[in-house]
Amino acid sequence: MLRFLIRRLLLMIPLILGITFISFCAMSLVPGNFLTGLKMNPHISPEVIGQMEAEFGLDRPLLVRYFRWLWEVLHLNLGVSLAYRVDVTGLIASRALNTAILSLASMLFSWALAIPIGIIVAVRQNSILDRVLSFVSFLGMSVPAFFLAFLAMDFALRTGWFPVGGSFSPDYADLDMWNGLADRVNHLILPAAVLGLAGMASLMRLMRSQILEIKGAEFVRTARAKGLPERLVIYKHVLRNALNPFVTMAGYALADLLSGAALVEAVMNLQGLGLLLLNAVRSLDVPLVMGSVLMGTVLLLVGNLLADLALVAVDPRVDFATMASQ
Amino acid sequence: MSALPRPTPAFADAPPRPTVAARIADEWRGAQWPARVSVIVLVIFYLFAIASPVIAPYDPAYQYRNLPDCPPMRLHLSSGAERANGLFFAYPMKIADPLARRFVEDRSRKTYLRFFHRGHLFTTADPNLPWFMLGSEGLGRDLFSRIVYGARVSMFIGLVGVLISFSLGIFVGAFSGYMGGWIDNLIMRWCEIEMSLPQFYFLLALAAVIPSGLSPVVTFFMIVAIMSFIGWAGFARVIRGMAAAVRSAPFVEAGRALGGSRIRILGRHVIPSMLGFAAINASLSIPGYILGESALSLLGLGIQEPAASWGNLLSQAMDPQNIEHYPWVLIPGLFISAAVMAFNFLGDHLRDRLAPGNAR
């Protein structure tokens, strides 16, 4: 176990270095830099631009800039955002909460719907219910999340039941705690439903195929043969085994937790990390982008590791030796 | 054991090889209706893309300045002697409230629809009195014509992208899996790095490299190149796993025993054995390219105006006011969804047909 952990943690180092370096190069490939827009402005003198360039270190070669960034990161300093002139860590943290709440809500929505529906559909394989729900889920998988977001906006505009985009009302600051909370929840429902619906279909199909696979296994036949009622067979033997891949998926979900859905955030104007990063990439705010990339990568790798650890704990067929050889 | 050679059946006895048409007809009969509908939808969309000047009733760039944000027009059936002018007609729209851009039908005039007229599949007899099947957009251009032209981008981006990333993925994957050792290790680590990159943002950053003044065709190919560069790694990994598995398969051993070179075994035996799997994966990964282009164009980084793509047509809907007053700006999204759906159903069908073992 310890050897496995050390091995995996050591393997993370080249991955993180590689990903951050490639991202850094990609940002530098873009012609111009953060100050290009300012240079167009006749009110800003070239001296000021030069001064800012030196201050941000933009006048140095690529490798120097990368290693300086890396050096600061090793001292737990992600730098200062060029656009907002604030500490990147604080900036990300302020938006991360919004995105995390949205991701959690949408995950709850999709898991709470997908797993029971998947079970029902698989138990009644080839019934009309199965055919209809499987077909609808396939349709649902094909509708892009951003289009669902547009439809949700249309729905909100037409019915007036929900606010049209945004994370909170303009008068949010004046609301007391409970009204403020209600306001946030009210703004959360539609985006969570959009993201949840978009993710639901594939989850449901996975659940269905898992159960169908295990229903044919020999230990299930044994359970039936010894006279267990069908309910117990399904809940105790089939379901427990069918949930294995979902343990893995919960780990991967950790990475998705903060990466959010930039497009849905852009369409629905949500103040999340996705939108922040979107704008940062477009304005070439290198420290902010690199901070987000680093955070996303670490979350992804840690999430995968946790998923593997959870799988070993849950599935007796998997142990550290087989895991390490993969 | 008998020393007699096994009698070989004469070629004349063998059943005739079915013609391509017969095999297609056979596939069609064996398919379920979702797969059939998907094929029909895709054929229509590819016709849009190939024959856009014929299918689009109007010039996609022509701006009907007096008809901006005009709603879809209703079509009426002509009666009696009117039929000589055309079977269908519409009432031209005129602006009732210029500020709110509200239109009403002008009942005093009629504009007749003609088929196979002036080189179009259908268009109105008088080009100055257009019939907007799906409405017009903010500058008064016909939305349907723009969607037909936009199909060129959306329908070909997937094909070209898959072609690039799959030839790359198959070659690198098969090479890596067949070679094994440190080469394999190095290539796979590189793939892992590429797969762990935050893909959408990476796409955004690279799309920003594309200068804005380029022609739509060049932009199209640059977007495809960027997306293929991001997309090939995952596929290479799967192929690599398969190649490693067939490395000791009897037919590869036989090839080696007969003295085939590494390259020959790779090209003649290892790669062909994976083509079926590749076909399934190709059709399932096309939607990713369509969605990627739409997302970029939606954010204004993809195909630029005045060229049309389904993504940049939908970008009008980024303003909630447009959704509220001109709901037909959402129509291009229906086309994107339909295309993605069709490719998904087709891929699902191919998976059932070609790889029954993996059938879900």
Boltz contact constraints between the chains, C-beta under 6 A:
constraints:
  - contact:
      token1: [A, 18]
      token2: [B, 193]
      max_distance: 6.0
  - contact:
      token1: [A, 19]
      token2: [B, 193]
      max_distance: 6.0
  - contact:
      token1: [A, 19]
      token2: [B, 196]
      max_distance: 6.0
  - contact:
      token1: [A, 19]
      token2: [B, 197]
      max_distance: 6.0
  - contact:
      token1: [A, 26]
      token2: [B, 205]
      max_distance: 6.0
  - contact:
      token1: [A, 26]
      token2: [B, 206]
      max_distance: 6.0
  - contact:
      token1: [A, 27]
      token2: [B, 205]
      max_distance: 6.0
  - contact:
      token1: [A, 29]
      token2: [B, 209]
      max_distance: 6.0
  - contact:
      token1: [A, 30]
      token2: [B, 208]
      max_distance: 6.0
  - contact:
      token1: [A, 30]
      token2: [B, 209]
      max_distance: 6.0
  - contact:
      token1: [A, 142]
      token2: [B, 340]
      max_distance: 6.0
  - contact:
      token1: [A, 142]
      token2: [B, 341]
      max_distance: 6.0
  - contact:
      token1: [A, 142]
      token2: [B, 344]
      max_distance: 6.0
  - contact:
      token1: [A, 143]
      token2: [B, 337]
      max_distance: 6.0
  - contact:
      token1: [A, 144]
      token2: [B, 291]
      max_distance: 6.0
  - contact:
      token1: [A, 147]
      token2: [B, 333]
      max_distance: 6.0
  - contact:
      token1: [A, 147]
      token2: [B, 337]
      max_distance: 6.0
  - contact:
      token1: [A, 150]
      token2: [B, 317]
      max_distance: 6.0
  - contact:
      token1: [A, 150]
      token2: [B, 330]
      max_distance: 6.0
  - contact:
      token1: [A, 150]
      token2: [B, 333]
      max_distance: 6.0
  - contact:
      token1: [A, 153]
      token2: [B, 320]
      max_distance: 6.0
  - contact:
      token1: [A, 153]
      token2: [B, 323]
      max_distance: 6.0
  - contact:
      token1: [A, 154]
      token2: [B, 323]
      max_distance: 6.0
  - contact:
      token1: [A, 157]
      token2: [B, 324]
      max_distance: 6.0
  - contact:
      token1: [A, 164]
      token2: [B, 320]
      max_distance: 6.0
  - contact:
      token1: [A, 209]
      token2: [B, 360]
      max_distance: 6.0
  - contact:
      token1: [A, 263]
      token2: [B, 295]
      max_distance: 6.0
  - contact:
      token1: [A, 277]
      token2: [B, 201]
      max_distance: 6.0
  - contact:
      token1: [A, 281]
      token2: [B, 201]
      max_distance: 6.0
  - contact:
      token1: [A, 281]
      token2: [B, 204]
      max_distance: 6.0
  - contact:
      token1: [A, 281]
      token2: [B, 205]
      max_distance: 6.0
  - contact:
      token1: [A, 293]
      token2: [B, 198]
      max_distance: 6.0
  - contact:
      token1: [A, 296]
      token2: [B, 198]
      max_distance: 6.0
  - contact:
      token1: [A, 300]
      token2: [B, 196]
      max_distance: 6.0
